[in-house]
């Protein structure tokens, strides 16, 4: 016979001190632990576990590190019993908002003055990709960023980073200069021969449109590598 006296694991039925929503209302979001914040996203627990219990498992999957958590896929989250597609999507959406907020903070600077400025932004938006992506920053005459776009995913060759497509977009966004970028998921920051050849190819093509390639920046968890700083451009 079903035990109707068994307490529900729903957030509504937890003791007051354990209710993340009530704690947020009374003490503010900063008073909550990472697991409590994730529990709010999860909303309710499973038959055997509370939302906080599930949240702790989610954190453990990311080695209790939010940066590592941001690299996980929907399928990774769904490995946890009690985390279905809807809960996984909610967690992934929240992590993406956090990533975009971090990236946007850099773009609030009115003018890009150095490779370090750009690298900080690029690390925020590219660090969690498990594969290589090629991206371009489109700048106006005042060195303000008009547009950022990931041009290709999964490789770094002349085929996937077509100079014609890049320059077409540069004209669309009235860019007078570009910063090329890609990530190295392996962690190594050393540019390959293909990286150098592609950079020079795009630089030569851009000359015909009076568009300058200011830099090509490689980012990884180890830091960044600037072609301009190293004198390659």
N, C-alpha and C positions, 0 to 999 in steps of 0.2 A: 504494500500500500504506500502511496506517495506521502512523504512527510510534509504536511502543510505548515508545520511549525518552523521548518528550516528557514533561516533569515535569507532574504534576497541579497544578491551581490550588487544590485543596482545602486548607483551613487546616491539616489534619494533615500536609501535605507541604511546608509552607513552612519556610524556615530558622528556627531557634529564636527569633531576635530579632524576626522578623516575625509570629510567631504571637500574635495578640491574646489568645487564651484563656490561653496560657502566661504571657504578660506580665502579665495580670490576676492570675493565681495567685501569681506571684513578687513583683510590685511593687504590687499593689492597683489598683483601678479608676481612681483619680485619676491614675495614671501614663499612662493611655491617651489618645490623641488622640480627637477626635470621630469621625474616620473609622474608627479601630480599634474603637471601641465599636459603631458601626453595622455594622462587618464581623462582629462577633460575632452581632448580630441576623440579618444576612443568612445567616450560617452557612457557606455555600460559594459559590464563584465560578461563573462560566459557563465555557463551553469556551475562551473567549479571554481572560477577565479574572478576576483574583483577587477575593476578597470585599472586600479593601481598595480595589481599583480601582473596584469597583461602588459602594462606600461613598463614595468621593470624588466620584463622579458624582452620587450622591444629594445630598450636601452642596452641590455646585455648583448643583443644581436649586433649592436654597433659598438661593442666593447666599452660601453658606458661613456662614449665620446660622441658628441653631437656632430662633429665633422665627419666621423666615420659613418654615422647614421645617415647622413645626407647622401652617401654613395650607394645606399641600398636600393634595390628595385622593389616594385610591388610584389613580385613573387617571393623575394626575400622576406618581406614582412608577413606574407601569408603562410610562411613555414610554421609560424606560431599558432598553435591550436587556440582558436577564439578570435583570431584576427582574419576576418574575411576580406573580400575585395573592397567593400565600402570603407571599412576602417583603414585599410592600407592606403586607399586613395586620399583619405583625409589627412593621414600622417604625412604622406608624400607632398601634398599641397601645402601644408604648414611649413615643411622644411624648405620648399621652393620659395615661399614668401620670405622666409628668413634670409635665404641666399640673396634674393633680389634686393632686400633692404640693405644688406651689407654692401652690395655692389653699388646701389644708388647713392650711398653716402659719399663715395668717391666722386661720382659725377656731379655732386653739388658744387664742387670746386668750379669756378667760372672758366678758368683757363688751364689747359694741360701744359705744365712747364717742364716736366722731366719724364724720363722713362720710369722712374719710381712711382710717379703719380698713376701712370697707365698700368704698370705691373700690379699695383695694389688692386685696381679694379678687375683686371683680367684674372688674377688669382681667385678672386671671389666668385666669378662667374664660370670659370673653367676647371677649377680644381677637382670637382667631384665626377668628372667624366672618366669612365674606365677605358675609353678609347680616344684616339687623337681626333681633335676637331680643329678646323682652320677658321679663324674669325678676322674681321676687319673693323677698325674704328674709322669713321668718316668725319674729318674735321673741316671747319670753315676757316676763313681768313684770320679769325681771332684765336685760332687754336681751340675753339670750343667744339665739343663732340656733338655733331648733328645726328649721328646714327651709329648703332653697333649691330653687327649681324654675324651669325655663324654661317659661313659660306658652304662648308662641307663637313662631313662627319666620316670617321673611319679610316682616314689616311691623309697623306700629305704629298701629293704629286701634282704635276702640272695639269693633269686631267681633271682632278676633283677640285682644284683651286684655279679655275680658268681665269686668266688675266682679263679676257674680254668681258666676262660676267662681272668681275670686280669693278672694272672701269665703267661699265654701263651703270652700275649702282652708284658709283661715285658721281657721275653726271646727274643722276636722278636726285641725289641728296645735296647737290651744289657743293661738293667737297673739293677743296683745293689741295688737301694733303691726306695721306692715309697712314695708319699704323697697322701693319700686318701682325698676326699673332697665331700661335698654336700652343697646345699643351703637350707635355711629355708625361703620360701616366706612369712610365717606368721610374720617374724621379730624376733621371739624368737631364742635365741642362745643355749638354754639348750639342750644337747644331750638326745635322748630317750634311753630307754633300748635296743631297736632294733639297734640303732646306735652303742652302746657299744658292743653288741654281735657280730655284723657284723665286727667291727674293729678287735676284738680279733680272730675271725674266719679266717680273711684274714692274720693276723699277724702270726698265727700258721701255716697256709698252706705255707706262704712265707719262713718260716725257712728251709723247706726241699730243697729249691733252693738257700739258702744263700742270700736271698733277705730281706732287712730290711725295715720295715714300719716306716718311720721317723715321720709321723704325720697323723692325720685325722683332717681336718679343716672344720668347719661349718661356712658359711658366710651368712650374711643377710644385709639389709640396716642399721641395728643397729651396725654392726661391724663384729667381728669374734670370734670363740671359737677354741682354739687349744688343742687337746687331750694331746699332748706332754707337752705343757706349764702347763697344769693342773695335770700332773703326772699320767694320765690314761694309757699311753703307757710305 
